[in-house]
Amino acid sequence: MLSRNIDDKKNNEKSRPSFRWRIVVYLFNLCLVGMVAVAGYVAVIYLKMPSLDAILHETRAPAIMFMDRNGNEIRATNRIMGAPVSVEKLPPYVWQAIVAIEDKRFFEHGPVDSRGVLRALIVNMFRGQFAAGGSSITQQTAKNIFLSREKKISRKVQELILSYWLENRFDKNQILDLYMNRVSLVGGMRGIDAAARVMFQVPAEKLTLAQAAQIAAMLKAPTTYSPLKNPEKNITRARTILTEMVRQGYVDINDARVAAKQLGPATPAPDTNKYRYWTDFVLDEVRSRIGTFESDLYVYTTMDMPLQEHVARVLANRVGEYQGAVVAMNHDGAIRAMSGGADYQTSQFNRVTAPRQPGSAFKPVVYLVALENGIRPDSYVNDSPFAIGDYNPKNYNERYYGDITLATAFAKSVNSVPLKLTETYGIDSVLNMAGRLGVGTKLRREYSTVLGASEMSLLDLTNIYAVIWNNGESVRPYSITKITDAAGNIVYERNPSEPILVLTTETVGYMTELLSDVVAPGGTGHRAAASGVLGGKTGTSNNNRDAWFVGATDKYVIGVWVGNDDFTPMSSKITGGTIPAEIFHDIVIK
């Protein structure tokens, strides 16, 4: 009996798992639970991820690129990304510089560079800090496109998931394209093309080897290694990149040496605020021409960039404590420059299109009526006090000249003569003439309109004079020649109608004679006189609230306005023949 109990005990001990085996089973179960937990955690994170396709093909407000008359970019709106680039279209050294410094085994490893990660871990352990990273270009692409920059374990898990997804969906070249187009380097804009345009004022396709190395140098830390903000650090790292490109067989050592000598600080992109009044004006024109749009557009405009910059500079330097505006157009109405204020950053209000009282600058309309009715520049008229009903305006300084020629009356900008001419030929004839010149629809039918009391914009006023210097043919100011989409398809193209003869050759000849006398010695606009100036006209509204000068050269008709936005009077010394005429003079003598 005793022996049987002993045998049973031995059998039970044999059938019971050993301690070591129990540990193995425990660890296995623990690993299994851990794997299930990790898998569940990954699944939860995956389910919380946004739609990959939706983000990959993210929508944004269409960008508009404004081009000047020669096809050069003026500025862009809503552009958060540079022009699309690809490995196939770029000079090879552009993408090679990126691969050489960011992920030299990019074309050999999978979504994750295990050797790179191990190497980074070892370096960080020895240095006791996070000094090296091991993220592949695929991982960086996943981060740039889909993820925020917050440092969480969940974000890193998402990055790994996305990296495998990218490598399964795209080939290496396509991933590199995504990386180059989405990486953020300058001012919130994405893509190396944006960086190339901001840093070196060229598209990515035209980058030199040196410039490509300098942009690749920014990838580590855009601000720290910016050739604009920290050129020395940028150049040092760019030299390292050139060395790596030689070592990895991408470029010849002689080419690298030449490129190294070309490294230097980047030149800041030009201040585009000097163009903003213009591009805001053109944007309104775009919307009126084509309505809403869903794709990027290239708007080819009539702007002459050197003239625009010159106009903006002269205006800012001349207006002093007041505000001002300038518009310059060819005789046929092509607007070449527009500055709607002294400083766009201070005020975005475009004074070129704002209605103000033109004062005596409106008088040519009345004189054109007289010329069409047989009055000539040497015909005598009487300058004496004039009244009609309660309306009895006086000449400037209340001085009257008696019997004078029409040319003298115009040059001295007396008030009584155009009023008497209007009385003779009728207010309707004046309004009809204004309509023929393109500005009659908003004028009041009253005698004060003759002296410029009805408001009009500087653009409309300048248009009157453009008709005169366009040999009497109708003029419609225009700013756009064509609009295309990103693929080059024409969305809109200007198709001008044949001009209408508004004024006879004889009338134009007499009118230009009168205008030339204004800038001659003794004329109210003599300060505008310069070589090549054909003539012009001054204008000053009541209490010196507005001062104008509109004149012409053989190429341009230029309108200038100076005043206060709140309509308060300027100094009594400010007339159309002072600051506005001087601004015109400074513009045309460049």
Steps between C-alpha positions, in 0.01 A plus 500: 500500500775736596697416189197574282459848653863572436460388139192719455685798637785442261260470208325824598832682520593370154168611352523852655686757273842595618567849637703592194227391269246703693722807457521437125123464476452815708738699286338369183156599623637838608650555155178389337298741713756771428482434128123512510515823701749655259296383203190646660683826570623518141151417372347778710759748372444384144124546532555853631714595202343730242430387147839455337376565149313811614815653648724384217271682259421785735296789369601861547401841378615540139822696464530789259835590349518854364741546211633825357496604135812289433373186673697549823323419824394805699360318801255225588194473722387195697813313399599270784700270275758560232457374147495117487840342444606146421815291484453464125492875427751638751873518440618175665723679750196668661348176631841337539602769749192413705559126494872538571445685827160377615489131412789367294360142500151621399488289183629187680297467821128466565270743680735507800879505483581255781873565467440871521282460807759279673778743415296791638429309823868429554599862433232630733601256776864604486417871495233475765257708299291493185773598255420287197182387331437190297181586316495397136374733227187287489442559871564872459257507208234332713560756774497799264182402320280340759610573854540779748836574661395405855732249662281208604538124477172485309636740236811284457283192457292683240821601325608134473158392372500776243855422390406142417186623325700746288759241399225257398316760296784698337842430359810672639505779244137585571566511874795728440275722287248517784776589745644777283155649436374493859801582717461835676805728477395864470225719637233232533538406134571144398728345244854559383369704207359754746837509678683546170280794404525670838871439556639530149212641291507205259278193456637170630575388143760778468685447827877473476689226681604749768144621549369143514749422776395810693132404482581142603691646795176652629324166531659427838360819658362763259551803722835396647649425159326769297730673248304816576511496880812295573709495183820380671332190643327437170825524302684270742232233470477548122874424477437179695226409253727560201761276664240227551384530140858442383545210741179335386587547133234753410730780383858540385742650751584786262133591464465493878798732540351748253167484682669551838644830375152612397346452843385824661221676687163495327349823375160576650213492255389850398235667709176426317301764690597747229285288266209435732273785392542371147441133572196580717360703209573221252346238729170690487533505121560122497184439698297727275632321189469135599300494824588221742783260426619175653847454352824695516520787254775692324392857433706679237477872561614821334725607789847635428685392817789750483253785443278373783791493743608849392148639537458350848836639610433852369153513655623383842779757497286795387163502677635577845222531756226447241378204297538453129435281198648454153388312191701476179367355177593485136300722270284201403400429863747224598565573868873477567519613863261567786572611852191560710675650801831590656532174698293185453589363843357811663187517285367256240241748367558557128464871431536454125142372489356724772261778389620855576431845358733561202478879513647676198638172366149447357510821293643343179158340449343847472776633278459203265135601453610855416766380257249278320276804464760711324681677786879495452790534746563856379133597518424767759275431798410717796616421851271684741273408793230245410178410680201284415232504765666468839810340350777758465845335528809716488841463342792383709620800703191685363706646215348563155683567174231649277526416129752218452556221253352158556854364536579750778175423679583130491864540604404720797205273584253787549149397608277750327586404141395130511181606681421753227579242233259260668234769509554551127499135388284348774570271797373202299773547241760483777347185649475342155868572438588340833299196398688475170823510698377213718413678828157659465267258675543624860534875446244735645308724258599829657746781436725402789588187302676724248749600771547142616249469784366160383718223638696263282796269551856572400474211254193652332654845490820368345289318242366836374852614422594164349233548232651838409852359470374188325430715195138541603421128494299340780692349790398237752765447769599135531728303729473137376609354168416136577431250776604134490465205732801312634510281189520800271142483375364846422213596731472859378673702231453866422339553163479877455240650273597754240542846655242766424606844381376727779678823405603631161866543417453877492341508846775278641765729351353810663447323833856372520617852423304628802638222721857574398458864608415386855853361554669796333648782711213694653257205479354349816681171429844635418657288778411190300705614202778265390649366183239297314198638689221576252274693734264466792241659723482592867194476723421611855166449674336734750706582810794305358345166587625340177797584281543342155730493204447296185762516226656302220819400328527329166458164681281559805205691636557545874247614760596617848279579802599636842271563798369371833285191534264677740441787253654758732667793322872498433720803531388787276836470328419149371347521153514280192794702383714418805541146642299316227687678219831430675411131539421482129831670421699259717332200337570603141865602550614155617 
